[in-house]
Amino acid sequence: GALPRVARRAFSMVEVLVALTIMGLVLTASLAALDASFKSYKYTTEAASNHVVARIMMQRTLTMIRTGTEFGPYPDDVLDPATNPVVSTFLEFKTFDDPSTTSSRIVRLERRDATDPRNGPFELWYVQTEVINGVVSSREERMMLPAVQELRFTLEYDVGPRLRRATVDLTLNPEQGSAQHISGDRQVPTLRMVSTAVPRRLD
């Protein structure tokens, strides 16, 4: 005789909705994990980039100090311990001086208030001024380092006044800037670099 038919039971609407809900949750979790991974990668690379740039800037600054001349700001009284050494938020000096053509180049490194408060309280700026016959012929300004937490120059002078040594104290907050906007609640310690340079003697 004929075999009895086996009734095929289809999925109910409730079962379909449950399955779709589970799939949606899995996809949402996967996308969240991917997004977190991407943000972590960007955060790490940008923080590392800030570290590298800060170290390069520190080395470049020390090199300019070693080869520069006629430093400022000067103390009011080089023999007064209350004014010497000078602690300043800027440092300026000559990087080129040619008496035969009466031309010189003056460089100023200075701490400025940040143009964007989200990038931290300060920025490091580079100002280069070309002087001919005592008249400024050109001036170039550019921001060299954002996310600066603190920047101080300590200048110790001999009689003259001749700069004996300069100490650069730079504190950088890697969380500031673009890295801050993608890092969420992650906390990274600030990076502090303190280095001293002695100018070359040109006697």
Backbone hydrogen bonds, N-H to C=O, Kabsch-Sander energy under -0.5 kcal/mol:
donor,donor_aa,acceptor,acceptor_aa,energy
7,A,5,R,-0.6
9,R,7,A,-0.6
10,A,8,R,-0.6
16,V,12,S,-2.1
17,L,13,M,-2.4
18,V,14,V,-2.4
19,A,15,E,-2.4
20,L,16,V,-2.6
21,T,17,L,-2.3
22,I,18,V,-2.4
23,M,19,A,-2.5
24,G,20,L,-2.4
25,L,21,T,-2.3
26,V,22,I,-2.3
27,L,23,M,-2.5
28,T,24,G,-2.5
29,A,25,L,-2.5
30,S,26,V,-2.3
31,L,27,L,-2.6
32,A,28,T,-2.3
33,A,29,A,-2.3
34,L,30,S,-2.3
35,D,31,L,-2.7
36,A,32,A,-2.5
37,S,33,A,-2.1
38,F,34,L,-2.3
39,K,35,D,-2.6
40,S,36,A,-2.4
41,Y,37,S,-2.0
42,K,38,F,-2.4
43,Y,39,K,-2.8
44,T,40,S,-2.4
45,T,41,Y,-2.5
46,E,42,K,-2.6
47,A,43,Y,-2.3
48,A,44,T,-2.3
49,S,45,T,-2.2
50,N,46,E,-2.2
51,H,47,A,-1.8
52,V,48,A,-2.4
53,V,49,S,-2.7
54,A,50,N,-2.4
55,R,51,H,-2.3
56,I,52,V,-2.4
57,M,53,V,-2.7
58,M,54,A,-2.3
59,Q,55,R,-2.3
60,R,56,I,-2.5
61,T,57,M,-2.6
62,L,58,M,-2.4
63,T,59,Q,-2.0
64,M,60,R,-2.3
65,I,61,T,-2.1
66,R,62,L,-2.2
67,T,63,T,-1.5
68,G,64,M,-1.0
69,T,94,K,-1.8
72,G,92,E,-2.2
80,D,77,D,-1.9
83,T,80,D,-1.7
84,N,80,D,-1.8
86,V,155,L,-2.8
88,S,86,V,-0.6
88,S,153,F,-2.9
91,L,109,L,-2.6
92,E,72,G,-2.3
93,F,107,V,-2.1
94,K,69,T,-3.3
95,T,105,R,-2.3
96,F,105,R,-1.2
98,D,103,S,-3.0
101,T,98,D,-1.0
102,T,98,D,-0.8
103,S,98,D,-1.5
104,S,131,V,-2.5
105,R,96,F,-2.6
106,I,129,T,-2.8
107,V,93,F,-3.0
108,R,127,V,-2.8
109,L,91,L,-3.2
110,E,108,R,-0.5
110,E,125,W,-2.1
111,R,89,T,-2.4
112,R,123,E,-2.4
114,A,121,P,-2.2
119,N,116,D,-2.6
120,G,117,P,-1.5
122,F,148,V,-1.7
123,E,112,R,-2.2
124,L,145,L,-2.7
125,W,110,E,-2.7
125,W,123,E,-0.6
126,Y,142,R,-2.8
127,V,108,R,-2.5
128,Q,140,E,-2.9
129,T,106,I,-3.0
130,E,138,S,-2.6
131,V,104,S,-2.9
132,I,135,V,-2.8
133,N,102,T,-2.5
134,G,102,T,-0.5
135,V,132,I,-1.9
137,S,130,E,-3.0
138,S,130,E,-1.3
140,E,128,Q,-2.8
142,R,126,Y,-2.1
144,M,124,L,-2.9
145,L,124,L,-1.6
147,A,119,N,-0.8
148,V,122,F,-1.9
149,Q,147,A,-0.6
149,Q,171,T,-2.6
150,E,171,T,-1.6
152,R,169,D,-2.0
153,F,88,S,-3.2
154,T,167,T,-2.5
155,L,86,V,-3.2
155,L,153,F,-0.6
156,E,154,T,-0.5
156,E,165,R,-2.6
157,Y,155,L,-0.5
158,D,162,R,-3.7
162,R,158,D,-1.3
164,R,156,E,-3.5
165,R,156,E,-1.5
166,A,197,A,-2.5
167,T,154,T,-2.6
168,V,195,S,-3.1
169,D,152,R,-2.7
169,D,167,T,-0.5
170,L,168,V,-0.6
170,L,193,M,-2.9
171,T,150,E,-2.9
172,L,191,L,-3.6
173,N,147,A,-2.4
176,Q,173,N,-1.7
177,G,118,R,-1.1
179,A,176,Q,-0.7
180,Q,177,G,-0.8
181,H,177,G,-0.9
182,I,178,S,-0.6
182,I,179,A,-0.7
183,S,179,A,-0.8
183,S,180,Q,-0.5
184,G,180,Q,-0.6
186,R,183,S,-1.7
191,L,172,L,-3.3
192,R,190,T,-0.6
193,M,170,L,-3.2
195,S,168,V,-2.1
197,A,166,A,-2.6
200,R,66,R,-3.1
